[in-house]
Amino acid sequence: MVRNVEEKVESYNPVADKDLHKNDVLDSKEGHRHKIFDKGLSRRIWEELYKVIDSSDVIINVLDGRNPNGTRTKQLEDYLKKNCP
């Protein structure tokens, strides 16, 4: 059994592994988007959000357990990591 596992480890190719990245979220800014998805992208809304974040002591990010990567806001997470350590 151990020998079988060692053989499989040696022949493993992470590039060909389709399950390795199946839950990764791709940036969907490129390509055709429906107009309804552009409603929350105005600069004014993001500026107001950043004001609220800067004046907050605690921020709670609620994710949907069925699709946590699909409900994350990568732009907001990057902002928090960079500007609010």
Secondary structure in CASP SS format (residue, H / E / C, confidence):
PFRMAT SS
TARGET T0000
AUTHOR 0000-0000-0000
METHOD secondary structure of the structure
MODEL  1
M C 1.00
V H 1.00
R H 1.00
N H 1.00
V H 1.00
E H 1.00
E H 1.00
K H 1.00
V H 1.00
E H 1.00
S C 1.00
Y C 1.00
N C 1.00
P C 1.00
V C 1.00
A C 1.00
D C 1.00
K C 1.00
D C 1.00
L C 1.00
H C 1.00
K C 1.00
N C 1.00
D C 1.00
V C 1.00
L C 1.00
D C 1.00
S C 1.00
K C 1.00
E C 1.00
G C 1.00
H C 1.00
R C 1.00
H C 1.00
K H 1.00
I H 1.00
F H 1.00
D H 1.00
K H 1.00
G H 1.00
L H 1.00
S C 1.00
R H 1.00
R H 1.00
I H 1.00
W H 1.00
E H 1.00
E H 1.00
L H 1.00
Y H 1.00
K H 1.00
V H 1.00
I H 1.00
D H 1.00
S C 1.00
S C 1.00
D C 1.00
V C 1.00
I C 1.00
I C 1.00
N C 1.00
V C 1.00
L C 1.00
D C 1.00
G C 1.00
R C 1.00
N C 1.00
P C 1.00
N C 1.00
G C 1.00
T C 1.00
R C 1.00
T C 1.00
K H 1.00
Q H 1.00
L H 1.00
E H 1.00
D H 1.00
Y H 1.00
L H 1.00
K H 1.00
K H 1.00
N H 1.00
C C 1.00
P C 1.00
END
